[in-house]
Amino acid sequence: MAVLTDQQIAELIACPKIVTDAARKAMRVEGAHQRADIKLESLDGKQFAIFVRQSTVFAENFSIGLRYVPQDGSDSVILFRCNGPHGPSGGSLSGSHHPHPHIHTATETNLMDGARAERGGIVTQEFSEIHGATSYFLDQIGFPNDQLQKCFPKSRQTPFTFFEVES
């Protein structure tokens, strides 16, 4: 895959999408996180996936992101993600600890430098917890509103939880 331009990245994030495979009603627990995944397709056939991750110990530690899956078999690219506060990770915001909600967006420069596409990030006041982050995220990525309850069945209920958790 050729390096995506900032304009192409913005278009991929915002383009209308349809759900092709919704998350199960329960998040899977893997280690100290629970997870869910949703497959999407743009109206012109481009493939995407939403990933939702949330700590089972620290509920405010979450990530919801949009991954682009090129059809040429090249590596997928995380285009956009919304995160809650969390401890050290692969280094993106200044310092290694991320004490505030923040947003990561892929850039052409990061791709050209061979770095993680969404490296870097900005602190945000758009959301403070996973419900607000999900609402903001879905508004940004062209998510079909009529699929909200199918994909996020508990989105209007329990704070910090969108699905039942598998036992």
GROMACS elastic network, one bead per residue, 0.5 to 0.9 nm:
[ bonds ]
;  ai    aj funct       b0    kb
    1     4     6  0.82201   500
    1    70     6  0.73833   500
    1    72     6  0.69142   500
    1    73     6  0.82771   500
    1    74     6  0.58660   500
    1    75     6  0.80999   500
    3   108     6  0.67356   500
    3   111     6  0.62094   500
    3   112     6  0.65957   500
    4     7     6  0.80062   500
    4     8     6  0.58638   500
    4     9     6  0.62765   500
    4   107     6  0.80362   500
    4   108     6  0.58674   500
    4   111     6  0.74889   500
    4   112     6  0.88672   500
    5     8     6  0.50876   500
    5     9     6  0.61907   500
    5    10     6  0.86251   500
    5   107     6  0.73768   500
    5   108     6  0.50132   500
    5   109     6  0.85107   500
    5   111     6  0.89725   500
    6     9     6  0.50443   500
    6    10     6  0.62048   500
    6    11     6  0.86491   500
    6   106     6  0.78862   500
    6   107     6  0.56664   500
    6   108     6  0.52756   500
    6   109     6  0.84092   500
    7    10     6  0.51140   500
    7    11     6  0.61952   500
    7    12     6  0.86365   500
    7   108     6  0.88460   500
    8    11     6  0.50223   500
    8    12     6  0.60830   500
    8    13     6  0.85771   500
    9    12     6  0.51362   500
    9    13     6  0.62008   500
    9    14     6  0.86922   500
    9    79     6  0.67426   500
    9   105     6  0.86562   500
    9   106     6  0.69778   500
    9   107     6  0.73135   500
    9   108     6  0.79850   500
   10    13     6  0.51969   500
   10    14     6  0.62222   500
   10    15     6  0.85047   500
   10    79     6  0.85193   500
   10   106     6  0.88706   500
   11    14     6  0.52457   500
   11    15     6  0.57574   500
   12    15     6  0.55158   500
   12    16     6  0.88511   500
   12    42     6  0.84732   500
   12    46     6  0.86615   500
   12    68     6  0.78776   500
   12    79     6  0.80176   500
   12   141     6  0.81388   500
   13    16     6  0.87216   500
   13    66     6  0.76539   500
   13    68     6  0.87090   500
   13    79     6  0.67281   500
   13    80     6  0.71737   500
   13   140     6  0.70328   500
   13   142     6  0.72801   500
   14    17     6  0.87383   500
   14   139     6  0.86957   500
   14   140     6  0.60071   500
   14   142     6  0.51731   500
   14   143     6  0.87129   500
   15    42     6  0.66619   500
   15    43     6  0.80821   500
   15   141     6  0.67839   500
   15   142     6  0.54325   500
   15   143     6  0.86876   500
   16    41     6  0.85596   500
   16    42     6  0.58849   500
   16    43     6  0.65470   500
   16   141     6  0.74035   500
   16   143     6  0.65097   500
   16   144     6  0.73475   500
   17    40     6  0.61254   500
   17    41     6  0.53312   500
   17    43     6  0.60480   500
   17    46     6  0.89065   500
   17    48     6  0.86072   500
   17   141     6  0.79860   500
   17   142     6  0.57260   500
   17   143     6  0.57595   500
   17   144     6  0.65222   500
   18    39     6  0.86280   500
   18    40     6  0.54749   500
   18    41     6  0.53919   500
   18    42     6  0.62778   500
   18    43     6  0.72289   500
   18   142     6  0.86423   500
   18   143     6  0.70437   500
   18   144     6  0.62189   500
   18   147     6  0.84833   500
   19    22     6  0.64002   500
   19    38     6  0.72742   500
   19    39     6  0.60437   500
   19    41     6  0.65386   500
   19    42     6  0.89881   500
   19   143     6  0.81263   500
   19   144     6  0.76281   500
   19   147     6  0.73283   500
   19   151     6  0.85778   500
   20    38     6  0.78243   500
   20    39     6  0.54853   500
   20    40     6  0.52522   500
   20    41     6  0.65794   500
   21    37     6  0.85873   500
   21    38     6  0.57588   500
   21    40     6  0.69852   500
   22    25     6  0.88834   500
   22    37     6  0.74171   500
   22    39     6  0.64862   500
   22    40     6  0.84939   500
   22   147     6  0.87658   500
   22   150     6  0.70616   500
   22   151     6  0.54047   500
   22   152     6  0.89099   500
   23    26     6  0.78605   500
   23    27     6  0.80444   500
   23    36     6  0.58627   500
   23    37     6  0.54033   500
   23    38     6  0.50574   500
   23    39     6  0.81352   500
   23   150     6  0.82238   500
   23   151     6  0.57151   500
   23   152     6  0.79102   500
   24    27     6  0.69893   500
   24    28     6  0.88694   500
   24    36     6  0.73637   500
   24    37     6  0.82599   500
   24    38     6  0.87214   500
   24   151     6  0.77984   500
   24   163     6  0.81830   500
   25    36     6  0.89658   500
   25   150     6  0.85461   500
   25   151     6  0.78970   500
   25   152     6  0.79655   500
   25   153     6  0.69552   500
   25   154     6  0.89540   500
   25   162     6  0.86668   500
   25   163     6  0.55747   500
   25   164     6  0.63280   500
   25   165     6  0.84538   500
   26    35     6  0.88141   500
   26    36     6  0.77748   500
   26   162     6  0.85106   500
   26   165     6  0.50102   500
   26   166     6  0.56834   500
   27    34     6  0.56888   500
   27    35     6  0.51379   500
   27    36     6  0.51609   500
   27    37     6  0.87201   500
   27    52     6  0.89097   500
   27    53     6  0.89229   500
   27   162     6  0.82448   500
   27   163     6  0.57641   500
   27   164     6  0.62744   500
   27   165     6  0.50108   500
   27   166     6  0.62410   500
   28    33     6  0.83483   500
   28    34     6  0.53148   500
   28    35     6  0.52644   500
   28    36     6  0.65591   500
   28   165     6  0.65158   500
   28   166     6  0.58324   500
   28   167     6  0.86797   500
   29    32     6  0.73302   500
   29    33     6  0.57945   500
   29    35     6  0.63590   500
   29    56     6  0.81762   500
   29   165     6  0.71470   500
   29   166     6  0.67419   500
   29   167     6  0.81382   500
   30    33     6  0.54204   500
   30    34     6  0.58806   500
   30    35     6  0.73547   500
   31    34     6  0.78661   500
   31    56     6  0.86457   500
   32    54     6  0.85315   500
   32    55     6  0.58076   500
   32    56     6  0.54683   500
   32    57     6  0.67897   500
   33    53     6  0.64021   500
   33    54     6  0.53758   500
   33    56     6  0.52004   500
   33    57     6  0.79468   500
   33    62     6  0.88404   500
   34    52     6  0.81594   500
   34    53     6  0.57435   500
   34    54     6  0.54019   500
   34    55     6  0.63333   500
   34    56     6  0.64255   500
   34   165     6  0.74915   500
   34   166     6  0.89546   500
   35    51     6  0.73191   500
   35    52     6  0.54866   500
   35    54     6  0.65711   500
   35    55     6  0.89259   500
   36    50     6  0.83128   500
   36    51     6  0.60196   500
   36    52     6  0.52064   500
   36    53     6  0.67856   500
   36   163     6  0.85794   500
   37    49     6  0.68157   500
   37    50     6  0.56225   500
   37    52     6  0.62784   500
   37    53     6  0.88743   500
   38    48     6  0.85334   500
   38    49     6  0.55414   500
   38    50     6  0.50274   500
   38    51     6  0.65931   500
   38    52     6  0.86156   500
   38   151     6  0.74233   500
   39    47     6  0.76083   500
   39    48     6  0.59537   500
   39    50     6  0.63587   500
   39    51     6  0.88693   500
   40    46     6  0.84107   500
   40    47     6  0.60700   500
   40    49     6  0.56074   500
   40    50     6  0.74973   500
   40   143     6  0.86639   500
   41    44     6  0.78537   500
   41    45     6  0.56875   500
   41    46     6  0.54403   500
   41    48     6  0.58057   500
   41    49     6  0.83160   500
   42    45     6  0.51710   500
   42    46     6  0.50840   500
   42    47     6  0.66167   500
   42    48     6  0.77436   500
   42   142     6  0.89141   500
   43    46     6  0.74901   500
   46    68     6  0.79684   500
   46    69     6  0.75725   500
   46    70     6  0.71923   500
   46    71     6  0.73089   500
   47    67     6  0.86525   500
   47    68     6  0.62330   500
   47    69     6  0.52611   500
   47    70     6  0.67084   500
   47    71     6  0.72644   500
   48    66     6  0.68379   500
   48    67     6  0.54750   500
   48    69     6  0.54681   500
   48    70     6  0.83992   500
   48    76     6  0.88512   500
   49    65     6  0.81418   500
   49    66     6  0.58053   500
   49    67     6  0.50927   500
   49    68     6  0.66433   500
   49    69     6  0.74974   500
   50    64     6  0.70439   500
   50    65     6  0.55341   500
   50    67     6  0.62615   500
   51    63     6  0.77398   500
   51    64     6  0.55719   500
   51    65     6  0.53363   500
   51    66     6  0.66530   500
   51    67     6  0.77173   500
   52    62     6  0.74639   500
   52    63     6  0.58403   500
   52    65     6  0.67154   500
   53    61     6  0.84231   500
   53    62     6  0.54430   500
   53    63     6  0.51784   500
   53    64     6  0.63946   500
   53    65     6  0.89048   500
   54    57     6  0.87767   500
   54    58     6  0.80297   500
   54    59     6  0.62800   500
   54    60     6  0.76405   500
   54    61     6  0.59219   500
   54    63     6  0.64911   500
   54    64     6  0.86057   500
   54   130     6  0.85903   500
   54   160     6  0.83420   500
   54   161     6  0.86109   500
   55    58     6  0.53173   500
   55    59     6  0.54212   500
   55    60     6  0.75366   500
   55    61     6  0.55726   500
   55    62     6  0.62980   500
   56    59     6  0.62454   500
   56    61     6  0.87875   500
   57    61     6  0.85416   500
   58    61     6  0.56178   500
   58    62     6  0.85965   500
   58    86     6  0.87201   500
   59    62     6  0.69092   500
   59    84     6  0.88730   500
   59   129     6  0.86320   500
   59   130     6  0.84251   500
   59   160     6  0.61249   500
   59   161     6  0.84681   500
   60    83     6  0.87936   500
   60    84     6  0.55822   500
   60    85     6  0.63791   500
   60    86     6  0.78673   500
   60   101     6  0.88923   500
   60   128     6  0.83733   500
   60   129     6  0.61306   500
   60   130     6  0.70766   500
   60   160     6  0.73767   500
   61    83     6  0.72059   500
   61    84     6  0.50079   500
   61    85     6  0.54747   500
   61    86     6  0.52874   500
   61    87     6  0.85247   500
   61   129     6  0.87669   500
   61   130     6  0.86424   500
   62    82     6  0.81055   500
   62    83     6  0.55062   500
   62    84     6  0.51789   500
   62    85     6  0.76327   500
   62    86     6  0.78884   500
   62   129     6  0.83829   500
   62   130     6  0.67624   500
   63    81     6  0.66472   500
   63    82     6  0.56730   500
   63    84     6  0.65907   500
   63   130     6  0.81447   500
   63   133     6  0.87583   500
   64    80     6  0.85394   500
   64    81     6  0.54773   500
   64    82     6  0.54010   500
   64    83     6  0.65925   500
   64   130     6  0.83051   500
   64   133     6  0.77139   500
   64   134     6  0.69445   500
   64   137     6  0.75590   500
   65    78     6  0.70238   500
   65    79     6  0.76034   500
   65    80     6  0.55684   500
   65    82     6  0.62917   500
   65    83     6  0.84801   500
   65   104     6  0.89424   500
   65   137     6  0.78297   500
   66    77     6  0.85026   500
   66    78     6  0.58377   500
   66    79     6  0.57333   500
   66    80     6  0.53263   500
   66    81     6  0.62132   500
   66   137     6  0.87918   500
   66   141     6  0.77558   500
   67    76     6  0.64837   500
   67    77     6  0.54615   500
   67    79     6  0.57386   500
   67    80     6  0.73894   500
   67    81     6  0.87857   500
   68    75     6  0.89686   500
   68    76     6  0.55026   500
   68    77     6  0.51749   500
   68    78     6  0.62233   500
   68    79     6  0.65939   500
   69    72     6  0.87521   500
   69    73     6  0.80333   500
   69    74     6  0.79316   500
   69    75     6  0.71378   500
   69    77     6  0.67089   500
   69    78     6  0.88912   500
   70    73     6  0.61436   500
   70    74     6  0.61345   500
   70    75     6  0.71614   500
   70    76     6  0.62177   500
   70    77     6  0.82548   500
   71    74     6  0.74691   500
   72    75     6  0.89282   500
   73    76     6  0.84055   500
   77   106     6  0.80858   500
   77   116     6  0.83040   500
   77   117     6  0.65100   500
   77   118     6  0.83701   500
   78    81     6  0.74781   500
   78   105     6  0.80283   500
   78   106     6  0.67692   500
   78   116     6  0.82030   500
   78   117     6  0.64224   500
   78   118     6  0.63511   500
   79   104     6  0.80475   500
   79   105     6  0.56928   500
   79   107     6  0.82072   500
   79   117     6  0.69892   500
   79   118     6  0.63701   500
   80   103     6  0.74668   500
   80   104     6  0.56466   500
   80   106     6  0.62417   500
   80   118     6  0.68002   500
   80   137     6  0.84418   500
   80   141     6  0.85309   500
   81   102     6  0.85737   500
   81   103     6  0.58531   500
   81   104     6  0.52742   500
   81   105     6  0.66401   500
   81   118     6  0.80336   500
   81   137     6  0.75128   500
   82   101     6  0.75594   500
   82   102     6  0.60545   500
   82   104     6  0.64935   500
   82   105     6  0.89274   500
   82   127     6  0.88797   500
   82   130     6  0.88285   500
   82   133     6  0.62248   500
   82   134     6  0.79181   500
   82   136     6  0.85710   500
   82   137     6  0.67806   500
   83    86     6  0.80649   500
   83   100     6  0.85445   500
   83   101     6  0.56174   500
   83   102     6  0.53654   500
   83   103     6  0.62102   500
   83   104     6  0.80354   500
   83   129     6  0.88058   500
   83   130     6  0.82312   500
   83   133     6  0.75932   500
   84    98     6  0.82756   500
   84    99     6  0.81312   500
   84   100     6  0.64767   500
   84   102     6  0.64665   500
   84   103     6  0.88834   500
   84   127     6  0.86157   500
   84   128     6  0.71065   500
   84   129     6  0.65517   500
   84   130     6  0.72648   500
   84   133     6  0.81665   500
   85    97     6  0.83152   500
   85    98     6  0.53926   500
   85   101     6  0.51444   500
   85   102     6  0.75445   500
   85   128     6  0.89578   500
   86    89     6  0.81183   500
   86    97     6  0.65982   500
   86    98     6  0.52643   500
   86    99     6  0.61288   500
   86   100     6  0.78287   500
   86   101     6  0.85613   500
   87    96     6  0.71719   500
   87    98     6  0.58440   500
   87    99     6  0.73260   500
   88    91     6  0.70364   500
   88    95     6  0.83805   500
   88    98     6  0.69703   500
   89    92     6  0.78132   500
   89    96     6  0.63102   500
   89    97     6  0.73728   500
   89    98     6  0.84939   500
   90    96     6  0.75522   500
   90   119     6  0.86200   500
   91    94     6  0.76247   500
   91    95     6  0.68947   500
   91    96     6  0.51457   500
   91    97     6  0.80830   500
   91   119     6  0.79181   500
   91   120     6  0.78573   500
   92    95     6  0.75930   500
   92    96     6  0.71567   500
   92    98     6  0.87042   500
   92   104     6  0.87969   500
   92   118     6  0.87058   500
   92   119     6  0.54485   500
   92   121     6  0.62299   500
   93    96     6  0.70042   500
   93    97     6  0.79513   500
   93    98     6  0.68966   500
   93   102     6  0.88467   500
   93   119     6  0.83017   500
   93   120     6  0.53974   500
   93   121     6  0.55208   500
   93   122     6  0.70918   500
   93   123     6  0.83675   500
   94    97     6  0.81004   500
   94    98     6  0.83283   500
   94   120     6  0.83639   500
   94   121     6  0.89462   500
   95    98     6  0.77148   500
   98   101     6  0.77084   500
   98   102     6  0.80294   500
   98   123     6  0.88301   500
   99   102     6  0.89905   500
  100   123     6  0.63067   500
  100   124     6  0.76616   500
  100   125     6  0.89209   500
  100   128     6  0.81999   500
  101   122     6  0.85998   500
  101   123     6  0.59360   500
  101   124     6  0.58874   500
  101   125     6  0.73308   500
  101   126     6  0.85302   500
  101   127     6  0.69825   500
  101   128     6  0.60918   500
  101   129     6  0.78318   500
  101   133     6  0.86992   500
  102   121     6  0.63539   500
  102   122     6  0.53504   500
  102   124     6  0.50717   500
  102   125     6  0.81395   500
  102   126     6  0.87952   500
  102   127     6  0.85865   500
  103   120     6  0.86869   500
  103   121     6  0.53972   500
  103   122     6  0.54015   500
  103   123     6  0.65202   500
  103   124     6  0.66745   500
  104   118     6  0.53519   500
  104   119     6  0.67998   500
  104   120     6  0.63045   500
  104   122     6  0.66787   500
  105   117     6  0.76144   500
  105   119     6  0.75840   500
  105   120     6  0.78657   500
  105   121     6  0.70296   500
  105   122     6  0.89390   500
  106   109     6  0.86476   500
  106   110     6  0.71096   500
  106   111     6  0.78394   500
  106   116     6  0.79604   500
  106   119     6  0.69699   500
  106   120     6  0.86567   500
  107   110     6  0.53231   500
  107   111     6  0.64910   500
  107   112     6  0.87237   500
  107   117     6  0.59800   500
  107   118     6  0.64984   500
  107   119     6  0.81588   500
  108   111     6  0.51403   500
  108   112     6  0.61099   500
  108   113     6  0.85698   500
  108   117     6  0.76168   500
  109   112     6  0.50682   500
  109   113     6  0.60809   500
  109   114     6  0.86366   500
  109   115     6  0.86157   500
  109   117     6  0.83034   500
  110   113     6  0.50646   500
  110   114     6  0.62552   500
  110   115     6  0.51059   500
  110   116     6  0.63850   500
  110   117     6  0.52027   500
  110   118     6  0.71926   500
  110   119     6  0.67654   500
  110   120     6  0.89110   500
  111   114     6  0.51542   500
  111   115     6  0.59151   500
  111   116     6  0.69155   500
  111   117     6  0.52506   500
  111   118     6  0.86364   500
  112   115     6  0.76430   500
  112   117     6  0.89173   500
  113   116     6  0.87699   500
  114   117     6  0.79454   500
  115   118     6  0.82410   500
  115   119     6  0.68545   500
  116   119     6  0.51728   500
  116   120     6  0.89118   500
  117   120     6  0.89567   500
  118   121     6  0.75498   500
  124   127     6  0.69701   500
  124   128     6  0.84448   500
  125   128     6  0.68544   500
  126   132     6  0.75451   500
  126   133     6  0.73949   500
  126   136     6  0.70853   500
  127   130     6  0.77282   500
  127   131     6  0.80875   500
  127   133     6  0.51008   500
  127   134     6  0.86452   500
  127   135     6  0.87003   500
  127   136     6  0.72882   500
  128   131     6  0.84254   500
  128   132     6  0.64855   500
  128   133     6  0.70376   500
  129   132     6  0.56242   500
  129   133     6  0.61004   500
  129   134     6  0.86375   500
  129   159     6  0.84705   500
  129   160     6  0.71224   500
  130   134     6  0.58854   500
  130   135     6  0.84720   500
  130   159     6  0.79694   500
  130   160     6  0.57124   500
  130   161     6  0.80204   500
  130   162     6  0.89209   500
  131   134     6  0.51791   500
  131   135     6  0.62259   500
  131   136     6  0.86135   500
  131   155     6  0.68789   500
  131   156     6  0.81991   500
  131   159     6  0.71867   500
  131   160     6  0.66901   500
  131   161     6  0.82723   500
  131   162     6  0.82744   500
  132   135     6  0.51492   500
  132   136     6  0.61049   500
  132   137     6  0.84027   500
  133   136     6  0.51240   500
  133   137     6  0.58540   500
  133   138     6  0.84804   500
  134   138     6  0.59601   500
  134   139     6  0.84471   500
  134   155     6  0.88223   500
  135   138     6  0.53260   500
  135   139     6  0.62624   500
  135   140     6  0.87926   500
  136   139     6  0.52354   500
  136   140     6  0.64220   500
  137   140     6  0.52049   500
  137   141     6  0.64194   500
  137   143     6  0.87900   500
  138   141     6  0.53650   500
  138   142     6  0.66573   500
  138   143     6  0.53350   500
  138   144     6  0.83569   500
  138   145     6  0.85041   500
  139   142     6  0.63203   500
  139   143     6  0.67127   500
  139   145     6  0.88929   500
  140   143     6  0.78391   500
  142   145     6  0.87715   500
  143   146     6  0.88262   500
  143   147     6  0.79454   500
  143   148     6  0.83657   500
  144   147     6  0.56637   500
  144   148     6  0.73248   500
  145   148     6  0.55580   500
  145   149     6  0.87480   500
  146   149     6  0.75766   500
  146   150     6  0.82560   500
  147   150     6  0.52465   500
  147   151     6  0.61289   500
  147   152     6  0.82822   500
  148   151     6  0.53864   500
  148   152     6  0.56284   500
  148   153     6  0.74071   500
  148   155     6  0.80619   500
  149   152     6  0.50867   500
  149   154     6  0.74405   500
  149   155     6  0.72690   500
  149   156     6  0.89401   500
  150   153     6  0.57635   500
  151   155     6  0.89951   500
  151   162     6  0.89577   500
  152   155     6  0.53110   500
  152   156     6  0.87424   500
  152   162     6  0.56095   500
  152   163     6  0.67886   500
  153   156     6  0.79805   500
  153   157     6  0.87518   500
  153   162     6  0.63522   500
  153   163     6  0.63690   500
  153   164     6  0.89525   500
  154   157     6  0.52304   500
  154   158     6  0.67112   500
  154   161     6  0.70025   500
  154   163     6  0.57644   500
  154   164     6  0.80934   500
  155   158     6  0.74104   500
  155   159     6  0.83622   500
  155   160     6  0.89441   500
  155   161     6  0.74321   500
  155   162     6  0.51005   500
  155   163     6  0.80374   500
  156   159     6  0.82994   500
  156   162     6  0.82436   500
  157   161     6  0.80172   500
  157   162     6  0.78827   500
  158   161     6  0.56394   500
  158   162     6  0.72722   500
  159   162     6  0.80820   500
  161   164     6  0.75472   500
  161   165     6  0.85905   500
